[in-house]
Amino acid sequence: MKVHSLSLCGLATLDMHALNNEGAEGNALMTRMVEIVAPDPTDGGKIKNYTVNAVSGDMLKHIQAEHLFKWSQETGLKLCGGCKSFDANRICADETFTKFPEFTKETLDSVILGKAIQTCTLDDAEGILITSDIGKKRSIARKSCVEFGWMVGRPDTTRTESYFHAKYVPEGRGKGSGAGENLGQNIFHRPASSGQYAAVASIDLYKVGRNDITLDYAIGDEERLLRVKGLLVSVMNTFVRMNGAHRNTQLPHLVDFEGTVVLSTSSLPAPSVSALNPAFNEQIAGLCENMKKVNPKATLEARRFHNLAEFSAVFADVIEQVLVIDRKG
C-alpha cells in the first residue's frame, strides 16, 4: 500500500494540565485562551462564540520535533550540526553546511536546498527557512511535511480554574519579597485546565526527501523510508507523551484519545474534520466515500480508533504498511 498523505482528527481528554501559558500578571499565571465558534449542544446545535482553553500548534510541533530528534539520535538518522545540539537555528547554525566550499554565489537555490535535505532529517521533515549568507544572502524555504492545528477545548466540556499556592519556607512565614526578588513566603495563583480537546494534524509523506524547487527526491528510497517511519513514530509519540509547561508538578492526566486516521494513496487529500464538530468521525467517513467517486482507483481509508491503545495500534499498522512510497506523489 503506497501511502501518499495522512490526516489525524482526534478528541483528547486531558485533566489538570497547564501545557500552554501566555505569561504572568502580578502573582497570577495566565493560561492560553482563544476565541472560537462552535455548535451549542444545548440549543439545537446553534453556532455560538466561545472563549476556551487551547494548546497552540507551535507547542505540538515542538513536541513532535523533539520526538523526531530523539528517534533520529537513537536510530542513526542524519542530523546537521545545529540539530544535533537541538539549536533553534538548526542547519543555519551548522558552518559545515553554510560554509560548504562548493557553494558560491552562482550556486542555485535548488542545489543548496537539496544539500540541506540530504544533510538533516529534521530540516527535511519539519521545514526551515534558510537565511544564511551562502555565497550571497539567501532566503530559501523548505516546507514542512507535517502540520498541526491548535488543540482546542470543546466549550461544553472544558474548564480552567486558578489555584492558590504558597512557597514553603522552613523557618516560618516570612515577609513576602519585593519586585524582582524571590525570597520569603510568596503566594501565587496557577491555572489548571481539564476537558476534551479537538486535535488536527496532516502529514504529507510524499514530501519527505523531496526538493521543493526541482520536485525531485534528494535522497534514496531506503533513507526516505526510514525518515517516514521516524516521522510517523514522532507524531504518534506526540499524543502519547505531551510535553509542555509545568509538567514537574502538573503532569497532564491523559485520560483518553479517540478519533479517525485517514490514509490516502493518491493526490486526493486525506480529509480532515475537527472534533469541535460532535459528528466529526461520521463526517470524515462520508467525505472519504464521496471523494473516492472522483478517482475510483484511489484509496481513502478511514481508520477509527476509540482509545489510546487503538490509536497506537493504527499508527503501528501504518508504519508496517509504509514499505514503498509513491515517488511521483
N, C-alpha and C positions, 0 to 999 in steps of 0.2 A: 504494500500500500504506500503510495507516494503522497506524503502529507505536504501540502503547499502552504497552508496557513491554519491557525488555530485561534479560537476565541474562548475566553473563560468568563462566565457570568455566574456570580455566586452570592449567597447570603450568609455572612459570617456572624455568629453570635459571640460577642465579646463582653466580658464583665470586668468592671473595676480597672479600667486602663486609663493611661494618660500619655498615649504614644506621641501625640502631636499637639504642641502648645505654641501660643503666639508671643509669650513674654510675660512680664510681671508688672503689676501696678501696685506700688507700695509693698505690702507684705502678702499680696494675693497673686497667685499664678493663674494666668488666663489661658483656657484651653481653646483649641481651634473650633470656630463655629462658622457655618456657611449658610447662605440663603438658597433655598431650592423651591421648586413647585412639585407637588406630588398629590395623588388622589387621597381624599379623605374617606376612609372606610366607614366612618360613622354618618356620612352624608351622601350615600349613594355613589361614592367614587368621584365626587366633585373635586376638581383641581383647585388646590389652595396653596398659599405661600407659607413656608415654614422656615424657622431657624433651627438647625440641627448640628450636632457634633459630627466631625469628619476627620479622616486621616488623609493627608494630601497624597496625590500621586507621586510627588517628588520623594516623599518618605518611602512609599512602596518600592519605587525604582531603586532607591539607595539600598534598601533591604535586599532586593533581588540581585543587585550588582555585587553586594558583599558576599552573598551566597555563591555567585558565579566565580568570584575571585578565589574563595576558599576551595571550590571544586577544581578550579584550574591549577591551583597550587598542589592539590592532592593528586591529581591525575596527570600532571605534567603538560597541560595545555600551555601554549605560548603566551607570555605576558611581556609587555615592554618594561623598560626600567622604571618608569613612573608608576605603572600599575603594580609592579612587584612590591612597592612600598605603599600602595593604596593612596598615592598622591592624587589630589583632586584634578590636577592639570594633566594627568595621565601621560600620553605619548608626547605631548608638548614639553614635558619636563625631562624627556629622555634625549640627552645630547647625542647618543649614538645614532638616533634617528634624525633629529633636527640638523645635525652637522654631518650627515652621511656624505662622504666625499663625492659620490656620483651625482648628488643633487646640485644643479646650477640654476641660474635664473631662467635658462631656456627649458628646464625640465617641466613637462606637462603636469598639471594638477592630477590628472588621472594616474600617472605613474607614481606620484607621491602617495595618493590615496591607496593604490594597490599595495605599495610597500607597507603602509600602516596596517592594512588588513592582514597581510602576511605576518607581521610582527607581533600582533597582540589580539587575543581573544576578546578581551573586554572592550577595546576600541572598536572591534568588528561588531560585536553584538549589541553594545549599549549606545553606540553612536557618539560622535565627538565633532567639535568644530576645531580644526587645526589652524591656529592663528600665529604660528611661529614664523620667524624670518628664515626661510629655507631657500637660499639663493636670492630671493626677494621676499617682500612681505606677502604672506599668503593668508587666505581665508577659505579653507576647503571643508565643506560639510560632509559628514558621514551620518546618514540617517540610522536611527535605532531600529533594531529588529523586533523589539518588544516595547509595548506601550501600556501604560497604566492610567486609569482614571482615578479620581478621588474615591476613597471608600467612605460612603455617605450613610449616615444613620437613618433608618426608617423613622419618620416622625412619630408614629403611633407606638413605637416600642423602644425608643432610645431616650435616655435621660442622662443629664450631667448634674452632679452635685459638687459643692465645695466643702472640704472637711478641714476642721481646725487641728493644727499640730503645734507642738512646742518643743524647742530644742532642750534636751535633757542636760542639766548642769549638776554634776555630782556634789558640789559644795553648797547647794541650796539655790533658792530662787534669787538670782542676782538681778541687777537693773539691766533692762534691755539696752542694746547697743545703739549708737547713733548711726547717721548715714555713713555708708562706706565701710562699716565695720561688721564683724560677725562674732561678737562677744556677748556673754551673758545669756539670760533667759529670754530668747526671742520667740515670738509667736508668729505663725504664718498660716495661710489658707491654701490648700492644694486641691485641685479638681480631680474627680474620677468619673468616668463615663461608662455606662452599661447599655447594651442594646443589640439590635440587629443591623448589620451594615451591608449595604449593597456594594459589591466589588466587580469591576470590569477590567479585563486585560485582553490584549490582542498580540499574537506572536506570528510574524511573517518568517517562517522557516526558510523559504526560498531566498531570502535576502542574506542569510548567513554566508559570509565569504564572497559576496557579490560586489563588484566595483560599481558604485552608484553612477559613475560617469560613462564607463565603457559598457556596462551591463554584462561583462564577462566575469567569470569566477577567478579570483586571485589565488585560491588555494585548491588543493586536490580533494577528491571525493572523500577519502578516508578522514582527513583532518576536518572537513566540513561536518561529517557525521559525528565526530567526537565533540565538536563545538555545539552542534544541535542538541546532542544528548545533555551536555552541560547546561545549556540554556533552559531546556525543559526541566531538568532537575532543580535549577535555581528558582524557577517560577513556582514549582511545587513546594519547595522549602520556604518560600516567601510567606505562604499561608499556613504552613505547619509551625514555623518559628518566626513570629513577628517581632522584629527589633523596634527600637524607638526610645522615647524619653521615659525616665523614671521607672525603669524596669528593676532597679535594685530593691525597691520596696513596693512597687505596683506592677509586678509582672502580670500581664493580662491573663484572665481566665478565658481561654479559647474553649467555648462550650460545644460549638457545632459549626458545620460548614456544609451547605447544600447548594446545588445549582446544576449547571449544564456546561459541558465542554463540547465545542463543535469543531470537527476536523473537516477541512476542505482539501480536495485533491486537484483542484483546478484554479483558474483565475477568479472563479466565483468566491467572493469574500466570505469567510466564516462569520455568520451574522451574530449580532450582539444586542441583547435587550437587558436593561438594568433591572435589578431586583427591587428597585423602587416601585416597579410595576408588580403587584401581587401575582399576576399571571405570567411572569416572565418566562418560566420554563415552557409553558404551553405555547407562548408566542414564538419562542425560538424554534420549537419543533415544527410549528406551522410554517415559519419562514423557510426552513430547510426544505420542506416538501414542495413549497411553491417555487423556490429558486431552482430546484433541480429540474423543473419543467423547461427552463431556459436552455439547459445543457444536459440532456438525459445521460450522456456518457460520464458526466462528472459525479463525484460523490460528496455529499454534505451529510456527515454523520453526527447526529446529536447524541451525546452520551450523558445521561442523567446520573447524578450522584446525590445521595441523601444524607451523607455524613462524612466525616473526615477520612475514615477508613476507605470508603468507596472513592472519595476524591483521589487519595493516593494510589488506589488500585487503577483508576482510569489513567493517571499520568504514567504509572509504571508500564501499563499496557501500551500506551502510545510510544513510549521510549523504545519498547521492544519492537514495535511495528516500523519505526523510522529506520529502515535498513537501506533504502535508496531514496535520495532526494531528487525531485524533479529539477534538472539543471536549466530547463527552459523557463521555469516559473509559470 
